[in-house]
């Protein structure tokens, strides 16, 4: 077992890794992962390194984590996946990356919300279109996208 000082140092290193993921500091995150840190490390809120990298649009770190086995649909303590966070924020390239690595477009967060519904709710039209084209359940999504286009036209 570790003593208190060792445990504190481990916690500091984990905190650094989460910061590297948020800030897209691939060089330092890569060193830590290659030294044995889990690509699926989670913080006290259940957010994985991939969740934080995705949510903060740290593309290079997210890609590295996925290439090294990060679980693309790993949920945090609120039931959210990295793709849901990206759809909330509106990062299309990150959305495409996660879907390319197998993210479930229709993953329910436990409250009936999916990445698609987050994108639609927050008006991220390009993401809605991309997800509609890549979803197995596309009929409802195509209708939603059509309605979004109508509302967008009325605003302009």
C-alpha positions in Angstrom: 0.0 0.0 0.0 1.0 3.6 -0.4 1.6 6.0 2.4 -0.1 9.4 2.5 2.7 11.2 0.8 2.8 8.7 -2.1 -1.0 8.8 -2.5 -0.9 12.6 -2.6 1.8 12.5 -5.3 -0.3 10.1 -7.3 -3.3 12.4 -7.0 -1.2 15.3 -8.2 0.0 13.4 -11.2 -3.6 12.4 -12.1 -4.7 16.0 -11.8 -1.9 17.0 -14.1 -3.1 14.4 -16.7 -6.6 15.8 -16.6 -5.2 19.3 -17.1 -3.1 18.1 -20.0 -6.2 16.5 -21.6 -8.2 19.8 -21.2 -5.4 22.0 -22.6 -4.5 19.7 -25.5 -1.0 19.2 -24.2 -0.4 16.0 -26.1 3.3 15.8 -25.4 2.9 15.6 -21.7 -0.2 13.5 -21.7 1.5 11.0 -24.1 4.5 10.7 -21.7 2.1 9.8 -18.8 0.1 7.3 -20.8 3.3 5.6 -22.2 4.6 5.4 -18.6 1.5 3.4 -17.6 -1.3 5.8 -16.8 -4.7 4.4 -17.9 -6.2 6.0 -20.9 -9.5 5.4 -19.1 -8.6 7.3 -16.0 -11.5 9.1 -14.4 -11.7 12.0 -12.0 -14.0 12.4 -8.9 -17.0 13.3 -11.2 -16.5 10.2 -13.3 -15.1 12.3 -16.2 -12.6 10.3 -18.2 -9.5 11.8 -19.9 -11.4 11.4 -23.2 -14.4 13.2 -21.8 -12.3 16.2 -20.7 -10.3 16.3 -23.9 -13.5 16.1 -26.0 -15.5 18.7 -24.0 -12.6 21.2 -24.2 -12.1 20.5 -27.9 -8.5 19.1 -27.4 -8.6 17.3 -30.7 -5.0 15.9 -30.7 -5.3 14.5 -27.2 -8.7 13.0 -27.9 -7.4 11.3 -31.0 -4.4 9.9 -29.2 -6.5 8.6 -26.4 -8.9 6.9 -28.8 -5.9 5.4 -30.8 -4.7 4.0 -27.5 -7.9 2.3 -26.4 -9.9 4.9 -24.6 -13.6 3.8 -24.3 -15.5 6.1 -26.6 -18.9 5.8 -24.9 -17.6 5.9 -21.3 -20.2 7.7 -19.2 -19.5 10.1 -16.4 -21.5 10.2 -13.1 -24.2 12.2 -14.8 -24.7 9.6 -17.5 -23.1 11.7 -20.2 -20.8 10.4 -22.9 -18.0 12.4 -24.6 -20.2 12.7 -27.7 -23.0 14.2 -25.8 -20.7 16.8 -24.4 -19.3 17.6 -27.8 -22.9 17.9 -29.2 -23.7 20.3 -26.4 -20.6 22.5 -27.1 -20.9 22.3 -30.9 -17.5 20.9 -32.0 -18.1 19.3 -35.4 -14.6 17.9 -36.0 -14.5 16.4 -32.6 -18.0 14.9 -33.2 -16.7 13.3 -36.4 -13.7 11.9 -34.6 -15.8 10.3 -31.9 -18.3 8.8 -34.4 -15.4 7.5 -36.5 -14.2 5.6 -33.4 -17.6 4.1 -32.8 -19.4 6.6 -30.5 -23.1 5.7 -30.2 -25.1 8.6 -31.6 -28.2 7.3 -29.9 -26.8 6.7 -26.5 -29.3 7.7 -23.8 -28.0 9.5 -20.8 -30.7 8.0 -18.6 -33.0 11.0 -18.8 -34.0 10.5 -22.5 -31.4 12.8 -23.9 -29.0 11.6 -26.6 -26.1 13.3 -28.3 -28.4 14.0 -31.3 -31.0 15.7 -29.0 -28.3 17.9 -27.4 -27.1 19.0 -30.8 -30.7 19.8 -31.9 -31.6 21.5 -28.7 -28.7 23.9 -28.9 -29.0 24.6 -32.6 -25.8 23.0 -33.9 -27.2 22.4 -37.4 -24.1 20.9 -38.9 -23.8 18.4 -36.1 -27.5 17.5 -36.4 -27.0 17.0 -40.1 -23.9 14.8 -39.7 -25.5 12.7 -37.0 -28.7 12.3 -39.0 -26.6 11.0 -41.9 -24.7 8.6 -39.7 -27.5 7.2 -37.5 -29.3 4.0 -37.8 -32.5 5.7 -36.6 -32.4 8.5 -39.1 -36.1 9.1 -40.0 -36.8 11.1 -36.8 -33.4 12.8 -37.1 -34.1 13.9 -40.7 -37.4 15.4 -39.6 -35.7 17.3 -36.8 -33.0 18.6 -39.1 -35.7 19.8 -41.6 -37.5 21.6 -38.8 -34.2 23.2 -37.6 -33.6 24.5 -41.1 -37.1 26.1 -41.2 -36.5 27.9 -37.9 -33.0 29.0 -39.1 -34.5 30.6 -42.2 -37.2 32.4 -40.2 -34.5 34.0 -37.9 -32.6 35.4 -40.9 
